[in-house]
Amino acid sequence: MYGIAELGRLISRGLDTQVSVTRLRRKHTLADRVAGRTVLITGASSGIGRAAAVQIGAAGAMVALVARREPELRAVAAEIESLGGKAAVYPCDLNDFEALEATAAQVLADHGGVDILVNNAGRSIRRRLDESYERFHDYERTMRLNYFAATRLMLALLPGMRQRRDGQVVSVLSVANLFGGPGYGAYLASKAALDSLTTTLQAETLTENIRFSSVYMPLVRTAMTASNPIYRDRGLTPEQGGQAICDAIIDRPRRIAPLLGRITALVDSLAPEAADNGRNARFRKGM
């Protein structure tokens, strides 16, 4: 049975392998997909969002950068512009729904529409069940940012995409949505809600050239994981995570996931008791 660190390394390696195979048969470049288009990225001030924004901006997109911290956003915009790209800064706390809706309206007014939305901003909480009895607010705040904020943005931007009959929504989820992540119940539940919603919206818009792509991201070395010694120095770099987002934009797949995560999800569907035993063993080892 794999421990948490070993599982993280295997999953990270699996995502790299899948992306490489996808690249072998691709017919488009990032510039083909984004040049001259508007791409809105949440959580763009650091980590995966920043890495993706720089690549997408350098490929010719107008990148609408959304996050709370304006100085960091301006630094990202300056980097994009130094590479010949274009970027616009929209400081916003996505937990504030009035501010979110005002920001979405401003982006639409400034650019006439958004062609690609990247739901990258997220909140992760690691807390066991026995530590959560008096902390219902953990579930509320993860749902507020990871699900409700993303949903409000989609409801604001999808009408224009549907009218133009062209658009894409990329949602950054967790590979643990495929195989379970004991200790991360609040976080994974919020990501699962977003995954379920986008699956439903894809069915409704499939003939309208709207694509919903879910990226089941493995562990990435960002500020979100730095505080946990179990995960320190493990997983993908932010640049590799950003590349996964770019791969989703280039290839427009329904899902991007590590091979091991897909296999584990299949085992879970066929033998849930065995999968539960494996999850419990990982949990007890990592406590």
Stockholm file with secondary structure:
# STOCKHOLM 1.0

chainA/1-287         MYGIAELGRLISRGLDTQVSVTRLRRKHTLADRVAGRTVLITGASSGIGRAAAVQIGAAGAMVALVARREPELRAVAAEIESLGGKAAVYPCDLNDFEALEATAAQVLADHGGVDILVNNAGRSIRRRLDESYERFHDYERTMRLNYFAATRLMLALLPGMRQRRDGQVVSVLSVANLFGGPGYGAYLASKAALDSLTTTLQAETLTENIRFSSVYMPLVRTAMTASNPIYRDRGLTPEQGGQAICDAIIDRPRRIAPLLGRITALVDSLAPEAADNGRNARFRKGM
#=GR chainA/1-287 SS CCCHHHHHHHHHHHHHHHHHHHHHTCCCCHHHHHTTCEEEEESTTSHHHHHHHHHHHHTTCEEEEEESCHHHHHHHHHHHHHTTCEEEEEECCTTCHHHHHHHHHHHHHHHSCCSEEEECCCCCCCCCGGGTTTCHHHHHHHIIIIIIIHHHHHHHHHHHHHHHTCEEEEEEEETHHHHCCTTCHHHHHHHHHHHHHHHHHHHHHGGGTEEEEEEEECCBCSHHHHTCTTTTTCSBCHHHHHHHHHHHHHHCCSEECCHHHHHHHHHHHHCHHHHHHHHHHHHHHHC
#=GC SS_cons         CCCHHHHHHHHHHHHHHHHHHHHHTCCCCHHHHHTTCEEEEESTTSHHHHHHHHHHHHTTCEEEEEESCHHHHHHHHHHHHHTTCEEEEEECCTTCHHHHHHHHHHHHHHHSCCSEEEECCCCCCCCCGGGTTTCHHHHHHHIIIIIIIHHHHHHHHHHHHHHHTCEEEEEEEETHHHHCCTTCHHHHHHHHHHHHHHHHHHHHHGGGTEEEEEEEECCBCSHHHHTCTTTTTCSBCHHHHHHHHHHHHHHCCSEECCHHHHHHHHHHHHCHHHHHHHHHHHHHHHC
//
